[in-house]
Amino acid sequence: MSAGAALEVERLSVAFRGLQALNGVSVRASAGEITALVGPNGAGKTTLLNAVGGFCAITTGSIRLDGAPIHGLPSHRIAARGVGRAFQFVELFRHMTVLDNLMLGRHLHMRAGLLAGAVFFGRSRREQAAHRARVEAVIEFLELERYRRDAVDSLPFGVQKLCGVARALAMEPRLLVLDEPSSGMSREEKEDFARFLLRIKHELGTTVLWVEHDLEMVADLADRVTVLDFGQVIAEGPPAEALSAPQVVEAYLGRQP
């Protein structure tokens, strides 16, 4: 797996038909750390992830990965730079197996030519075996062995969400972008996901930018937290500091995190 990459989002603004979704937002995710992005519904969290992944145009600002600008690049080129994304809604091929979905996550690394791939010999055969081994390693890492041959649409929703994370990991990302990966998971599934997230950090060294509504999980797992509200940063810092800031408590209707 590749070493984690540092992400720098500077004074980012995004507008849709006059609606200011993000207004001068700056976020930093240090290499090899978990940075959580939290905030009430409509705060602009998913918009920020879409901007990082090249799925929406920015109005002003910059996005850099290990110091190199990636804003303005199409999404496939950003993915090729090492950005893997697991979406809020399960964006998998539902009638395909878990194994086949993860193999699709390897397409950026496939190099065999069209002819070799068509007849499946030589370099193509060797490459396919190598990609299959990498995918099997991800399946084992996330403990999905029992589901590898099952169609995605036959699986519990929480397992489908984990398969989305698995496909992103199969890309060998330097930056793993997670949009509410634990939503719809049971308490037991959330506990497993928390364990996997820490393994991704400590064993793979991958940088993680993580949108999450479960503030208890954020407090336990994140190295740094950025809080958005109405498209602006209202607090950032270590979890205990950021989540207890008065403006954050107010944004969450006075409920203590």
Secondary structure by P-SEA (a helix, b strand, c coil): cccbbbbbbcbbbbbccccccccbbbbbbcccbbbbbbbccccaaaaaaaaaacccccccccccccccccccccaaaaaaabbbbbcccccccccccaaaaaaaaacccccccaaaaaaccaaaaaaaaaaaaaaaaaaaaaccccccccccccccaaaaaaaaaaaaaaacccbbbbccccccccaaaaaaaaaaaaaaacccbbbbbccccaaaaaaacccbbbbbccccccccccaaaaaacaaaaaaaccccc
